[in-house]
Amino acid sequence: MNSKFFKTIDFNLLYQRQIKPPFKPEAESITDTNYVPSSLLNTEAKDSIAVAPKKSSNVDFGGFTYNPDVEK
């Protein structure tokens, strides 16, 4: 809030939602992607929850404990 970038913003008015936004996009629905660049829309979703995750080495070793004091 102390940055020069925010110098013109009255945060009290902002918190009270009394500042009119400089641009209000016209969206047809909550999922409207009209303002999203097509380069982003065509990017592969590598971490998408829509696809089951690939098997990885980050496995939960349930019940595994480590005790450095125990000798082999």
Distance bins in CASP14 RR format, pairs under 12 A and 6 or more apart:
PFRMAT RR
TARGET T0000
AUTHOR 0000-0000-0000
RMODE 2
METHOD distances of the structure
MODEL  1
1 7 0 0 0 0 1 0 0 0 0 0 0
1 8 0 0 0 0 0 1 0 0 0 0 0
1 9 0 0 0 0 1 0 0 0 0 0 0
1 10 0 0 0 0 0 1 0 0 0 0 0
1 11 1 0 0 1 0 0 0 0 0 0 0
1 12 0 0 0 0 0 1 0 0 0 0 0
1 14 0 0 0 0 1 0 0 0 0 0 0
1 15 0 0 0 0 0 1 0 0 0 0 0
2 9 0 0 0 0 0 1 0 0 0 0 0
2 11 0 0 0 0 0 1 0 0 0 0 0
3 9 0 0 0 0 0 1 0 0 0 0 0
6 14 0 0 0 0 1 0 0 0 0 0 0
8 14 0 0 0 0 0 1 0 0 0 0 0
8 19 0 0 0 0 0 1 0 0 0 0 0
8 22 0 0 0 0 0 1 0 0 0 0 0
9 15 0 0 0 0 0 1 0 0 0 0 0
9 18 0 0 0 0 0 1 0 0 0 0 0
9 19 1 0 0 1 0 0 0 0 0 0 0
9 21 0 0 0 0 0 1 0 0 0 0 0
9 22 0 0 0 0 0 1 0 0 0 0 0
10 16 0 0 0 0 1 0 0 0 0 0 0
10 18 0 0 0 0 1 0 0 0 0 0 0
10 19 1 0 0 1 0 0 0 0 0 0 0
11 17 0 0 0 0 0 1 0 0 0 0 0
11 18 0 0 0 0 0 1 0 0 0 0 0
11 19 0 0 0 0 1 0 0 0 0 0 0
12 18 0 0 0 0 1 0 0 0 0 0 0
12 19 0 0 0 0 1 0 0 0 0 0 0
13 19 1 0 1 0 0 0 0 0 0 0 0
13 20 0 0 0 0 1 0 0 0 0 0 0
14 20 0 0 0 0 0 1 0 0 0 0 0
14 21 0 0 0 0 0 1 0 0 0 0 0
23 35 0 0 0 0 1 0 0 0 0 0 0
24 35 0 0 0 0 0 1 0 0 0 0 0
25 32 0 0 0 0 1 0 0 0 0 0 0
25 33 0 0 0 0 0 1 0 0 0 0 0
25 34 1 0 0 1 0 0 0 0 0 0 0
25 35 1 0 1 0 0 0 0 0 0 0 0
25 36 0 0 0 0 0 1 0 0 0 0 0
26 32 0 0 0 0 1 0 0 0 0 0 0
26 34 1 0 0 1 0 0 0 0 0 0 0
26 35 0 0 0 0 1 0 0 0 0 0 0
27 33 0 0 0 0 1 0 0 0 0 0 0
27 34 1 0 0 1 0 0 0 0 0 0 0
27 35 1 0 0 1 0 0 0 0 0 0 0
27 36 0 0 0 0 0 1 0 0 0 0 0
28 34 1 0 0 1 0 0 0 0 0 0 0
28 35 0 0 0 0 0 1 0 0 0 0 0
31 41 0 0 0 0 0 1 0 0 0 0 0
32 41 0 0 0 0 0 1 0 0 0 0 0
33 40 0 0 0 0 1 0 0 0 0 0 0
33 41 1 0 1 0 0 0 0 0 0 0 0
33 42 0 0 0 0 0 1 0 0 0 0 0
34 41 0 0 0 0 0 1 0 0 0 0 0
35 41 0 0 0 0 0 1 0 0 0 0 0
36 42 0 0 0 0 0 1 0 0 0 0 0
36 43 0 0 0 0 0 1 0 0 0 0 0
37 43 0 0 0 0 1 0 0 0 0 0 0
44 50 0 0 0 0 0 1 0 0 0 0 0
44 51 0 0 0 0 0 1 0 0 0 0 0
45 51 1 0 0 1 0 0 0 0 0 0 0
46 53 0 0 0 0 0 1 0 0 0 0 0
46 54 0 0 0 0 1 0 0 0 0 0 0
47 53 0 0 0 0 1 0 0 0 0 0 0
47 54 0 0 0 0 0 1 0 0 0 0 0
47 56 0 0 0 0 0 1 0 0 0 0 0
48 54 0 0 0 0 0 1 0 0 0 0 0
53 59 0 0 0 0 0 1 0 0 0 0 0
END
